[in-house]
Amino acid sequence: MLDFSTTAQTRKSIREYLPEPLSRAELDAVLQDALRAPSAVNAQPWVLHIVSSDALRRLSEKLVAKFRSGDVKADFIYDQHAFTGVYEDRMRDSYQRLYEAFDILREDKAGRKSFAEENARFYGAPHAAFFFMPDITDNVFTALDVGMLVQNFMLALTARGFGSVPQIALTYSPDVVRAELGVPDNYKLVLGVSFGRPKPDSAANTYVQPRAPQSETVVFHE
């Protein structure tokens, strides 16, 4: 097990995995830590679905078909075009670094589309986690709770030598996911996370997104 600082500093998005799944004991250990996430008034307004094996393959086939149809609509609005100024700069830099890590040229539109479709294939991971929240009030505080659960989940994986990648793209077809997993319509899909054992010889897995300097994002008051 890694200490907390090493865990936080080394967590990164993994996009190439070994096929070997985690054991149930390994999954239970991760979940035991993840489910200790903070929750306002301890309501714990979340439901987490772990999908593996044949269920993952069936879901992937349906998500790929939905992706190719272009008929997608998430439960929540996420418009990247809304980012301006320094936020847009960071976003564009992120995409450039990501495509370079996978040797995808800027003018290679087909390559970019194929790479985006890998979201629906879970980047070859043996597991995916889908985080749902009940549709309550304005959703903000409920979503905050789920966000802290997601963070705990990914850090718990990293601490044990496993890897993960959070994927907003997995929320683009929530009706497909709900139908396949038997989730009621009043539970909204917040995020999907693919996870498993990182492929050790993957050059792409060495890629790490930078963070803005503390001076840009933290303000001290004394």
N, C-alpha and C positions, 0 to 999 in steps of 0.2 A: 504493500500500500504506500502510495506517495503521501508526503506531508502536504498540508493545504496550499502553502505558497507554491511548491513545485507543481501541484495539480493545476492551480489557477494559471500559472505562467506557461505551462506546456499544453494546455487544452487547445486544440485546433480542429478545424473541419476536415474530416477524413472522407475521401471520395473513392478509395479503392480498398476492398476488404477480402479477407480469406473466406472461403465458403463455410468453414466450420462454425456452427452456432454456439452460442453460450449455453451452458447447462442451466437447468432450472435453479440449482443452488446458486450459481453465479448471478442469474437474473434476480433472484430473491434478495441477495446481498445488496445489489445495486438499488433495488426498490426500497429496501429497508432504510437506506440513507436518504434516497430521493424524497420519500414521503414525509420526511421531517421538515420539509420546506415551510417557511413562515406562512401563516394564513390569517387574514384579518378576522377577528372574533372566532378564530379556529373553525370557520365554516367548512374549510377544505372543499371549495366549489369546483371540483375537477373529477373527471373520469379519464383514466389512462388505459388505452388499448394497446397491447403488445401483439404484433402480428409476425408470424414466422411460417416457415415450411410451405405447405401447399396453399394455405390461406394467403400468404404473401405473394405467391406466384399468381393466384387468381386475381388478387387485387391489382397487381402490377399490370396484367393484361388489360384490365378494364380502364386503368388510369392512362396507359399508353394510347388506347383507342380514343379516350376522351381528349387527351392532349392533341392528338392528330386532327380531331374534328374541329378544334378551335372553339368549341362550345363550352366554355368554362366560366364559372362565376363563384368566387369565394364568399364565405359568410360575412367577411369584413372587408372593408375597402383598404387596399394597400396600393397606393399610386406612387411609384418611384419618380414619376415626373414632377411630383410635388416638392422634391428636394431641390433647393437652390443654394447658391453661395457655397460656403465651405462644405456643407452636407453633400451637395452635388459633386463637388471636387473629390471628396473621399469616396463616394459611390463609384464614380468613373475610374478612379485609380484602382479600386477594388476589382472591378471587372477586367481591367487591363492586366492586372497581376494574375488573376485567375486564368484567363485565356492563355497567357504566356506560359503558365505552369503546365498547361495541357497542350502546348504547341498548336494552338488554334489562332490563325491569322485574323486580323481585323476584317479583311475583305471576305473571309470564308463564312458566308451566311449559312450555308448548308451545314458546315461543321459546328457552328454555334447552335443551330436548331437541334442537331443531333445530340450535342452536349446537354442542352436544356432538357431533352427528352429523357436523359439518364436519371433525372429526378424521379420519374415515374417507374424506373427500374430499381430505385433505391440504391443506385451506384453499386449494385452487386452485393449489398449488405445482406446478411442472413436474417435480420430483424428490422422492424420499423415500429416506432411508437407514435401513437396518435393521441394528442392532448385535446380533450373536449371540456367545455364549460357550459353550465346551464344558462339559458338566456334570461338573465335577471337584471332588473333596473337598467342602468346605463352601460353596463358591462365593464366599465373601466376598472373598478377595484377587483372584480372577479378575474379579469384578464391579468392584472398585476399578480394575483395569487398563482395563477397558472404559469406565468412567466418565471416566478421563483421556483416552482416545481421543475420546470424544464431545465433551469440552470443547475439545480441540485442533481437532476438526473444525469446530465452530461458530465458534471464534475465527478459524480460517483463512478461513472464509466471510466473516465480518464485516470482516476486514482488507482484503478485496478488493472490498468494496462490496456483497456479497451478503447474504442474510438467511436465518434458519432459525428453527424452533420445535421444541423437544424435546416429545415427546408420549407420555406413559405410556399414553394411551388406545389407541395403536397396538399395545400389547403384549397387549391383552385377548383377541385371537383368534390366538394363536401358531400353532395347527395350520393355520389358513387360510393364514397367511403362509408357513410352512414348506412346505406342499404346493404353493403357487403358485410359490415360488422354488426348489424342489428342495433344501431344507435338511434334513439328517438329524435324526431325533427327539432325538438326544443333544446337539443344540445348542439352547440356550435363548435366547429373545428377551428382551433386556435393555431396549431402547428403540428407538423410531422417531423420526426427525427429518425433517420436511418442510423443503425449502429451495429457493431460487431467487433471482430478482431482486425486491426489494421494490417494491410498487406505490407510486410516488412521491407520488401525490395522496391516499393513504389516511389518513384521520384516525385510524383504529384503529391504524395502525402508529406513531403518535406516542406511544402509551401505553407507559409504562415502569413496571415494578413497583419500589417502593422497597426499600431494604435496611435492616435494623436497624442502629442506630448501633454503631460498633466497640466501645463500652463494654459492650454487651450480649452480644457474641459472642467477644471476645478477652480473654484473661487474661495479663498480663505477670508474670513472676517474675524477681527480681533478687537 
